[in-house]
């Protein structure tokens, strides 16, 4: 025989409502669309562009892997780079296959300095290229150098 507390309509309504909410939550969690690996990588790049710190590094190599070597359809294009933070040297690679429209790999110069964005809490989490930012440089110097004066004596200020 059921206890008198189970005959209370308010309690039965509350139990039914909680059961409905748990069922709706389970249905949502089961049927929701999960982000793909490409979407997660894009979000990571955008977060690093937004909040990452910038440091100087060096482009080591640019390599392309075929479908058979990489196991990914269409293959992979990687940029290899290194940088140093607090005495620790990090050598990393970034898959730039999805960023083909933003950079030209043929113009990427090996051994040149580059700017790298990294997460201050996880320094190994870093990028060189994103959709709206690039750390690749076209010259080895971060700023253009002045041309020397033709007549060095004319460039000096006379003393009184």
Backbone as JSON Lines, residues from 0, in Angstrom:
{"i":0,"aa":"X","n":[0.83,-1.18,0.0],"ca":[0.0,0.0,0.0],"c":[0.88,1.25,0.0]}
{"i":1,"aa":"X","n":[0.49,2.26,-0.76],"ca":[1.26,3.48,-0.9],"c":[1.06,4.37,0.32]}
{"i":2,"aa":"X","n":[2.15,5.04,0.68],"ca":[2.07,5.95,1.81],"c":[1.25,7.18,1.45]}
{"i":3,"aa":"X","n":[0.77,7.89,2.44],"ca":[-0.05,9.08,2.16],"c":[0.75,10.18,1.47]}
{"i":4,"aa":"X","n":[2.04,10.23,1.63],"ca":[2.83,11.28,1.0],"c":[2.94,11.06,-0.51]}
{"i":5,"aa":"X","n":[2.73,9.82,-1.0],"ca":[2.77,9.57,-2.44],"c":[1.46,9.95,-3.12]}
{"i":6,"aa":"X","n":[0.44,10.22,-2.37],"ca":[-0.85,10.62,-2.95],"c":[-0.98,12.13,-3.09]}
{"i":7,"aa":"X","n":[0.03,12.86,-2.63],"ca":[-0.01,14.32,-2.69],"c":[0.17,14.77,-4.15]}
{"i":8,"aa":"X","n":[-0.8,15.52,-4.74],"ca":[-0.68,15.92,-6.14],"c":[0.49,16.87,-6.4]}
{"i":9,"aa":"X","n":[0.85,17.7,-5.45],"ca":[2.0,18.57,-5.64],"c":[3.3,17.79,-5.74]}
{"i":10,"aa":"X","n":[3.44,16.78,-4.91],"ca":[4.63,15.95,-4.95],"c":[4.69,15.16,-6.25]}
{"i":11,"aa":"X","n":[3.6,14.61,-6.71],"ca":[3.57,13.88,-7.97],"c":[3.89,14.81,-9.15]}
{"i":12,"aa":"X","n":[3.37,16.03,-9.11],"ca":[3.68,17.0,-10.16],"c":[5.16,17.37,-10.17]}
{"i":13,"aa":"X","n":[5.75,17.52,-8.98],"ca":[7.18,17.84,-8.89],"c":[8.02,16.69,-9.42]}
{"i":14,"aa":"X","n":[7.66,15.47,-9.07],"ca":[8.4,14.29,-9.55],"c":[8.29,14.19,-11.07]}
{"i":15,"aa":"X","n":[7.1,14.44,-11.61],"ca":[6.91,14.37,-13.06],"c":[7.73,15.47,-13.75]}
{"i":16,"aa":"X","n":[7.76,16.67,-13.17],"ca":[8.51,17.77,-13.77],"c":[10.01,17.48,-13.75]}
{"i":17,"aa":"X","n":[10.54,16.97,-12.66],"ca":[11.96,16.64,-12.56],"c":[12.3,15.53,-13.55]}
{"i":18,"aa":"X","n":[11.42,14.52,-13.67],"ca":[11.67,13.43,-14.62],"c":[11.68,13.97,-16.06]}
{"i":19,"aa":"X","n":[10.77,14.89,-16.35],"ca":[10.73,15.49,-17.68],"c":[12.01,16.27,-17.96]}
{"i":20,"aa":"X","n":[12.48,17.07,-16.98],"ca":[13.71,17.86,-17.16],"c":[14.92,16.96,-17.36]}
{"i":21,"aa":"X","n":[15.02,15.89,-16.6],"ca":[16.15,14.96,-16.76],"c":[16.09,14.3,-18.13]}
{"i":22,"aa":"X","n":[14.89,13.93,-18.58],"ca":[14.75,13.33,-19.91],"c":[15.1,14.31,-21.01]}
{"i":23,"aa":"X","n":[14.67,15.56,-20.88],"ca":[15.0,16.57,-21.89],"c":[16.49,16.84,-21.94]}
{"i":24,"aa":"X","n":[17.14,16.9,-20.78],"ca":[18.59,17.11,-20.73],"c":[19.32,15.93,-21.36]}
{"i":25,"aa":"X","n":[18.9,14.72,-21.07],"ca":[19.53,13.53,-21.66],"c":[19.35,13.53,-23.17]}
{"i":26,"aa":"X","n":[18.17,13.89,-23.65],"ca":[17.92,13.95,-25.09],"c":[18.82,15.0,-25.75]}
{"i":27,"aa":"X","n":[18.94,16.17,-25.12],"ca":[19.8,17.23,-25.66],"c":[21.26,16.78,-25.73]}
{"i":28,"aa":"X","n":[21.75,16.2,-24.64],"ca":[23.14,15.76,-24.62],"c":[23.41,14.67,-25.64]}
{"i":29,"aa":"X","n":[22.43,13.82,-25.87],"ca":[22.62,12.72,-26.82],"c":[22.52,13.2,-28.26]}
{"i":30,"aa":"X","n":[21.64,14.15,-28.54],"ca":[21.37,14.56,-29.92],"c":[22.1,15.82,-30.38]}
{"i":31,"aa":"X","n":[22.79,16.5,-29.47],"ca":[23.42,17.76,-29.86],"c":[24.55,17.51,-30.87]}
{"i":32,"aa":"X","n":[24.84,18.54,-31.63],"ca":[25.91,18.45,-32.62],"c":[27.22,18.77,-31.94]}
{"i":33,"aa":"X","n":[28.13,17.84,-32.01],"ca":[29.44,18.04,-31.42],"c":[30.36,18.72,-32.43]}
{"i":34,"aa":"X","n":[31.22,19.62,-31.97],"ca":[32.12,20.31,-32.91],"c":[33.13,19.33,-33.51]}
{"i":35,"aa":"X","n":[33.46,19.55,-34.77],"ca":[34.44,18.69,-35.44],"c":[35.84,19.1,-35.01]}
{"i":36,"aa":"X","n":[36.82,18.3,-35.36],"ca":[38.21,18.6,-35.02],"c":[38.66,19.9,-35.68]}
{"i":37,"aa":"X","n":[38.19,20.16,-36.91],"ca":[38.55,21.4,-37.59],"c":[37.97,22.61,-36.87]}
{"i":38,"aa":"X","n":[36.73,22.5,-36.39],"ca":[36.11,23.61,-35.66],"c":[36.83,23.87,-34.34]}
{"i":39,"aa":"X","n":[37.22,22.8,-33.64],"ca":[37.96,22.97,-32.39],"c":[39.31,23.63,-32.64]}
{"i":40,"aa":"X","n":[40.01,23.25,-33.71],"ca":[41.3,23.84,-34.05],"c":[41.13,25.31,-34.41]}
{"i":41,"aa":"X","n":[40.08,25.65,-35.15],"ca":[39.83,27.03,-35.51],"c":[39.55,27.87,-34.27]}
{"i":42,"aa":"X","n":[38.77,27.36,-33.34],"ca":[38.5,28.07,-32.08],"c":[39.77,28.27,-31.28]}
{"i":43,"aa":"X","n":[40.66,27.27,-31.28],"ca":[41.94,27.38,-30.57],"c":[42.79,28.5,-31.17]}
{"i":44,"aa":"X","n":[42.87,28.54,-32.51],"ca":[43.65,29.58,-33.18],"c":[43.08,30.97,-32.87]}
{"i":45,"aa":"X","n":[41.77,31.11,-32.95],"ca":[41.15,32.42,-32.7],"c":[41.34,32.85,-31.24]}
{"i":46,"aa":"X","n":[41.29,31.91,-30.31],"ca":[41.52,32.24,-28.9],"c":[42.97,32.7,-28.69]}
{"i":47,"aa":"X","n":[43.92,32.04,-29.36],"ca":[45.32,32.46,-29.22],"c":[45.56,33.84,-29.85]}
{"i":48,"aa":"X","n":[44.89,34.12,-30.96],"ca":[45.03,35.45,-31.56],"c":[44.46,36.5,-30.63]}
{"i":49,"aa":"X","n":[43.38,36.17,-29.95],"ca":[42.72,37.14,-29.08],"c":[43.47,37.36,-27.76]}
{"i":50,"aa":"X","n":[43.98,36.29,-27.15],"ca":[44.53,36.41,-25.81],"c":[45.99,35.97,-25.68]}
{"i":51,"aa":"X","n":[46.59,35.45,-26.74],"ca":[47.94,34.91,-26.64],"c":[49.01,35.98,-26.59]}
{"i":52,"aa":"X","n":[50.12,35.65,-25.97],"ca":[51.27,36.54,-25.94],"c":[52.11,36.3,-27.18]}
{"i":53,"aa":"X","n":[52.87,37.31,-27.57],"ca":[53.7,37.21,-28.77],"c":[55.17,37.12,-28.37]}
{"i":54,"aa":"X","n":[55.89,36.23,-29.05],"ca":[57.33,36.06,-28.81],"c":[57.99,35.78,-30.15]}
{"i":55,"aa":"X","n":[59.28,36.05,-30.23],"ca":[60.03,35.77,-31.45],"c":[60.43,34.3,-31.51]}
{"i":56,"aa":"X","n":[60.41,33.77,-32.7],"ca":[60.83,32.39,-32.94],"c":[61.49,32.28,-34.29]}
{"i":57,"aa":"X","n":[61.71,31.07,-34.75],"ca":[62.36,30.82,-36.02],"c":[61.61,29.74,-36.77]}
{"i":58,"aa":"X","n":[61.39,29.97,-38.06],"ca":[60.77,28.95,-38.92],"c":[61.85,27.92,-39.25]}
{"i":59,"aa":"X","n":[61.59,26.66,-38.93],"ca":[62.56,25.62,-39.19],"c":[62.34,24.94,-40.54]}
{"i":60,"aa":"X","n":[61.09,24.63,-40.85],"ca":[60.82,23.89,-42.08],"c":[59.34,24.0,-42.42]}
{"i":61,"aa":"X","n":[59.05,23.79,-43.67],"ca":[57.68,23.67,-44.16],"c":[57.62,22.35,-44.89]}
{"i":62,"aa":"X","n":[56.72,21.49,-44.49],"ca":[56.67,20.17,-45.12],"c":[55.23,19.8,-45.45]}
{"i":63,"aa":"X","n":[55.1,19.01,-46.48],"ca":[53.8,18.49,-46.88],"c":[53.8,16.98,-46.8]}
{"i":64,"aa":"X","n":[52.75,16.43,-46.26],"ca":[52.6,14.98,-46.16],"c":[51.46,14.53,-47.05]}
{"i":65,"aa":"X","n":[51.64,13.41,-47.71],"ca":[50.59,12.86,-48.57],"c":[49.52,12.19,-47.73]}
{"i":66,"aa":"X","n":[48.45,11.78,-48.39],"ca":[47.37,11.09,-47.67],"c":[47.86,9.82,-47.01]}
{"i":67,"aa":"X","n":[48.73,9.09,-47.69],"ca":[49.22,7.82,-47.15],"c":[50.1,8.05,-45.92]}
{"i":68,"aa":"X","n":[50.92,9.1,-45.96],"ca":[51.82,9.38,-44.84],"c":[51.08,9.92,-43.63]}
{"i":69,"aa":"X","n":[50.08,10.76,-43.87],"ca":[49.41,11.43,-42.76],"c":[48.17,10.7,-42.27]}
{"i":70,"aa":"X","n":[47.51,9.95,-43.17],"ca":[46.26,9.32,-42.79],"c":[45.07,10.25,-42.84]}
{"i":71,"aa":"X","n":[45.25,11.47,-43.31],"ca":[44.17,12.45,-43.45],"c":[43.84,12.62,-44.92]}
{"i":72,"aa":"X","n":[42.56,12.76,-45.25],"ca":[42.21,12.99,-46.66],"c":[42.78,14.33,-47.14]}
{"i":73,"aa":"X","n":[43.44,14.31,-48.26],"ca":[44.04,15.53,-48.8],"c":[45.44,15.79,-48.29]}
{"i":74,"aa":"X","n":[45.92,15.0,-47.33],"ca":[47.25,15.19,-46.79],"c":[47.32,16.32,-45.78]}
{"i":75,"aa":"X","n":[48.53,16.63,-45.33],"ca":[48.76,17.69,-44.35],"c":[49.88,18.6,-44.83]}
{"i":76,"aa":"X","n":[49.77,19.86,-44.51],"ca":[50.86,20.8,-44.71],"c":[51.21,21.36,-43.33]}
{"i":77,"aa":"X","n":[52.48,21.22,-42.97],"ca":[52.93,21.6,-41.65],"c":[53.99,22.68,-41.74]}
{"i":78,"aa":"X","n":[53.97,23.58,-40.77],"ca":[55.05,24.54,-40.61],"c":[55.7,24.22,-39.27]}
{"i":79,"aa":"X","n":[57.01,24.01,-39.29],"ca":[57.76,23.67,-38.09],"c":[58.5,24.92,-37.62]}
{"i":80,"aa":"X","n":[58.47,25.18,-36.33],"ca":[59.08,26.38,-35.78],"c":[59.56,26.12,-34.37]}
{"i":81,"aa":"X","n":[60.42,27.0,-33.89],"ca":[60.9,26.88,-32.51],"c":[60.93,28.26,-31.87]}
{"i":82,"aa":"X","n":[60.84,28.25,-30.53],"ca":[60.89,29.47,-29.75],"c":[61.34,29.12,-28.34]}
{"i":83,"aa":"X","n":[61.76,30.13,-27.61],"ca":[62.28,29.91,-26.27],"c":[61.53,30.79,-25.27]}
{"i":84,"aa":"X","n":[61.07,30.16,-24.19],"ca":[60.38,30.88,-23.12],"c":[60.99,30.43,-21.8]}
{"i":85,"aa":"X","n":[61.5,31.36,-21.03],"ca":[62.07,31.1,-19.7],"c":[63.12,30.0,-19.74]}
{"i":86,"aa":"X","n":[63.96,30.02,-20.76],"ca":[65.04,29.05,-20.85],"c":[64.66,27.7,-21.42]}
{"i":87,"aa":"X","n":[63.39,27.5,-21.74],"ca":[62.93,26.24,-22.32],"c":[62.71,26.46,-23.82]}
{"i":88,"aa":"X","n":[63.32,25.6,-24.63],"ca":[63.18,25.7,-26.08],"c":[62.05,24.77,-26.51]}
{"i":89,"aa":"X","n":[61.08,25.33,-27.21],"ca":[59.95,24.56,-27.73],"c":[60.1,24.43,-29.24]}
{"i":90,"aa":"X","n":[59.98,23.23,-29.74],"ca":[59.93,22.98,-31.18],"c":[58.55,22.42,-31.48]}
{"i":91,"aa":"X","n":[57.79,23.14,-32.27],"ca":[56.4,22.8,-32.52],"c":[56.11,22.76,-34.01]}
{"i":92,"aa":"X","n":[54.95,22.23,-34.34],"ca":[54.47,22.27,-35.71],"c":[53.01,22.69,-35.69]}
{"i":93,"aa":"X","n":[52.59,23.3,-36.77],"ca":[51.2,23.71,-36.91],"c":[50.68,23.21,-38.24]}
{"i":94,"aa":"X","n":[49.52,22.59,-38.21],"ca":[48.86,22.14,-39.43],"c":[48.23,23.37,-40.08]}
{"i":95,"aa":"X","n":[48.7,23.7,-41.28],"ca":[48.2,24.88,-41.98],"c":[47.43,24.5,-43.24]}
{"i":96,"aa":"X","n":[46.96,23.26,-43.28],"ca":[46.2,22.8,-44.44],"c":[44.94,23.62,-44.65]}
{"i":97,"aa":"X","n":[44.28,23.99,-43.56],"ca":[43.04,24.76,-43.67],"c":[43.3,26.24,-43.95]}
{"i":98,"aa":"X","n":[44.54,26.67,-43.89],"ca":[44.88,28.09,-44.06],"c":[45.57,28.36,-45.39]}
{"i":99,"aa":"X","n":[45.38,27.5,-46.36],"ca":[46.04,27.66,-47.66],"c":[45.68,28.98,-48.33]}
{"i":100,"aa":"X","n":[44.48,29.47,-48.1],"ca":[44.04,30.72,-48.73],"c":[44.66,31.95,-48.09]}
{"i":101,"aa":"X","n":[45.24,31.81,-46.9],"ca":[45.75,32.96,-46.17],"c":[47.26,33.15,-46.31]}
{"i":102,"aa":"X","n":[47.99,32.08,-46.63],"ca":[49.44,32.2,-46.74],"c":[49.93,31.48,-47.98]}
{"i":103,"aa":"X","n":[51.11,31.86,-48.44],"ca":[51.76,31.21,-49.57],"c":[52.99,30.49,-49.03]}
{"i":104,"aa":"X","n":[52.96,29.16,-49.05],"ca":[54.06,28.4,-48.49],"c":[55.35,28.56,-49.28]}
{"i":105,"aa":"X","n":[55.24,28.86,-50.57],"ca":[56.45,29.02,-51.37],"c":[57.23,30.27,-50.97]}
{"i":106,"aa":"X","n":[56.56,31.27,-50.44],"ca":[57.25,32.49,-50.02],"c":[57.76,32.4,-48.58]}
{"i":107,"aa":"X","n":[57.48,31.31,-47.9],"ca":[57.94,31.14,-46.52],"c":[59.43,30.81,-46.53]}
{"i":108,"aa":"X","n":[60.22,31.61,-45.84],"ca":[61.67,31.44,-45.84],"c":[62.12,30.7,-44.59]}
{"i":109,"aa":"X","n":[62.84,29.63,-44.8],"ca":[63.32,28.83,-43.69],"c":[64.48,29.52,-43.0]}
{"i":110,"aa":"X","n":[64.53,29.41,-41.69],"ca":[65.58,30.04,-40.91],"c":[65.3,31.49,-40.58]}
{"i":111,"aa":"X","n":[64.22,32.05,-41.1],"ca":[63.88,33.45,-40.84],"c":[63.16,33.56,-39.5]}
{"i":112,"aa":"X","n":[63.3,34.7,-38.85],"ca":[62.53,34.9,-37.62],"c":[61.04,35.04,-37.93]}
{"i":113,"aa":"X","n":[60.25,34.7,-36.94],"ca":[58.8,34.84,-37.06],"c":[58.25,35.21,-35.69]}
{"i":114,"aa":"X","n":[57.04,35.67,-35.66],"ca":[56.35,35.96,-34.41],"c":[55.43,34.79,-34.1]}
{"i":115,"aa":"X","n":[55.38,34.43,-32.84],"ca":[54.6,33.28,-32.41],"c":[53.67,33.73,-31.3]}
{"i":116,"aa":"X","n":[52.43,33.33,-31.4],"ca":[51.47,33.58,-30.32],"c":[51.35,32.31,-29.51]}
{"i":117,"aa":"X","n":[51.42,32.45,-28.18],"ca":[51.35,31.28,-27.31],"c":[50.5,31.58,-26.09]}
{"i":118,"aa":"X","n":[50.02,30.54,-25.48],"ca":[49.23,30.64,-24.26],"c":[50.19,30.75,-23.08]}
{"i":119,"aa":"X","n":[50.04,31.76,-22.25],"ca":[50.94,31.97,-21.12],"c":[50.86,30.85,-20.1]}
{"i":120,"aa":"X","n":[49.73,30.19,-20.0],"ca":[49.56,29.11,-19.04],"c":[50.01,27.76,-19.6]}
{"i":121,"aa":"X","n":[50.03,27.62,-20.91],"ca":[50.5,26.42,-21.6],"c":[51.4,26.87,-22.75]}
{"i":122,"aa":"X","n":[52.67,27.11,-22.51],"ca":[53.53,27.67,-23.55],"c":[53.67,26.79,-24.79]}
{"i":123,"aa":"X","n":[53.4,25.5,-24.67],"ca":[53.47,24.63,-25.85],"c":[52.27,24.8,-26.77]}
{"i":124,"aa":"X","n":[51.24,25.47,-26.32],"ca":[50.07,25.77,-27.13],"c":[50.35,27.07,-27.89]}
{"i":125,"aa":"X","n":[50.74,26.95,-29.17],"ca":[51.18,28.12,-29.92],"c":[50.79,28.0,-31.38]}
{"i":126,"aa":"X","n":[50.83,29.16,-32.07],"ca":[50.55,29.21,-33.5],"c":[51.47,30.23,-34.16]}
{"i":127,"aa":"X","n":[51.64,30.08,-35.47],"ca":[52.37,31.05,-36.27],"c":[51.41,31.75,-37.22]}
{"i":128,"aa":"X","n":[50.36,31.05,-37.65],"ca":[49.42,31.58,-38.64],"c":[48.0,31.31,-38.17]}
{"i":129,"aa":"X","n":[47.12,32.28,-38.39],"ca":[45.69,32.11,-38.15],"c":[44.94,32.81,-39.28]}
{"i":130,"aa":"X","n":[43.62,32.77,-39.22],"ca":[42.81,33.37,-40.27],"c":[43.02,34.88,-40.38]}
{"i":131,"aa":"X","n":[43.19,35.55,-39.26],"ca":[43.29,37.01,-39.28],"c":[44.61,37.52,-38.69]}
{"i":132,"aa":"X","n":[45.62,36.67,-38.63],"ca":[46.92,37.07,-38.11],"c":[48.0,36.15,-38.67]}
{"i":133,"aa":"X","n":[49.16,36.71,-38.94],"ca":[50.29,35.88,-39.35],"c":[51.55,36.39,-38.68]}
{"i":134,"aa":"X","n":[52.37,35.46,-38.26],"ca":[53.65,35.81,-37.65],"c":[54.8,35.65,-38.61]}
{"i":135,"aa":"X","n":[54.51,35.25,-39.85],"ca":[55.56,35.08,-40.85],"c":[56.03,36.45,-41.31]}
{"i":136,"aa":"X","n":[57.31,36.57,-41.51],"ca":[57.89,37.85,-41.93],"c":[58.51,37.69,-43.31]}
{"i":137,"aa":"X","n":[58.58,38.78,-44.02],"ca":[59.19,38.75,-45.35],"c":[60.65,39.17,-45.31]}
{"i":138,"aa":"X","n":[61.05,39.82,-44.22],"ca":[62.45,40.2,-44.06],"c":[62.97,39.64,-42.76]}
{"i":139,"aa":"X","n":[64.28,39.58,-42.64],"ca":[64.87,39.03,-41.42],"c":[64.84,40.04,-40.28]}
{"i":140,"aa":"X","n":[64.72,41.32,-40.59],"ca":[64.67,42.33,-39.54],"c":[63.22,42.69,-39.25]}
{"i":141,"aa":"X","n":[62.86,42.92,-38.0],"ca":[61.47,43.23,-37.68],"c":[61.05,44.63,-38.1]}
{"i":142,"aa":"X","n":[62.0,45.5,-38.46],"ca":[61.67,46.85,-38.88],"c":[62.61,47.22,-40.02]}
{"i":143,"aa":"X","n":[62.2,48.09,-40.92],"ca":[63.08,48.47,-42.03],"c":[64.27,49.28,-41.53]}
{"i":144,"aa":"X","n":[65.42,49.01,-42.1],"ca":[66.62,49.73,-41.72],"c":[66.74,51.01,-42.53]}
{"i":145,"aa":"X","n":[67.34,52.03,-41.93],"ca":[67.58,53.28,-42.65],"c":[68.74,53.1,-43.61]}
{"i":146,"aa":"X","n":[68.63,53.76,-44.71],"ca":[69.74,53.75,-45.65],"c":[70.83,54.66,-45.11]}
{"i":147,"aa":"X","n":[72.1,54.25,-45.22],"ca":[73.17,55.11,-44.71],"c":[73.28,56.38,-45.53]}
{"i":148,"aa":"X","n":[73.7,57.46,-44.88],"ca":[73.88,58.74,-45.57],"c":[75.05,58.62,-46.54]}
{"i":149,"aa":"X","n":[74.95,59.31,-47.65],"ca":[76.01,59.24,-48.67],"c":[77.29,59.87,-48.15]}
{"i":150,"aa":"X","n":[77.17,60.99,-47.5],"ca":[78.34,61.67,-46.97],"c":[78.23,61.61,-45.44]}
{"i":151,"aa":"X","n":[79.02,60.74,-44.79],"ca":[78.89,60.61,-43.33],"c":[79.17,61.92,-42.59]}
{"i":152,"aa":"X","n":[80.01,62.79,-43.13],"ca":[80.3,64.05,-42.47],"c":[79.11,64.98,-42.49]}
{"i":153,"aa":"X","n":[78.3,64.9,-43.54],"ca":[77.12,65.75,-43.65],"c":[76.01,65.3,-42.69]}
{"i":154,"aa":"X","n":[76.05,64.04,-42.28],"ca":[75.0,63.52,-41.41],"c":[75.23,63.89,-39.97]}
{"i":155,"aa":"X","n":[76.45,64.33,-39.63],"ca":[76.71,64.69,-38.23],"c":[76.35,66.14,-37.99]}
{"i":156,"aa":"X","n":[76.03,66.45,-36.79],"ca":[75.66,67.81,-36.4],"c":[76.95,68.54,-35.99]}
{"i":157,"aa":"X","n":[77.21,69.72,-36.55],"ca":[78.44,70.43,-36.17],"c":[78.38,70.91,-34.74]}
{"i":158,"aa":"X","n":[79.51,70.85,-34.05],"ca":[79.6,71.31,-32.66],"c":[80.02,72.77,-32.64]}
{"i":159,"aa":"X","n":[79.61,73.49,-31.64],"ca":[79.97,74.9,-31.49],"c":[81.15,75.08,-30.61]}
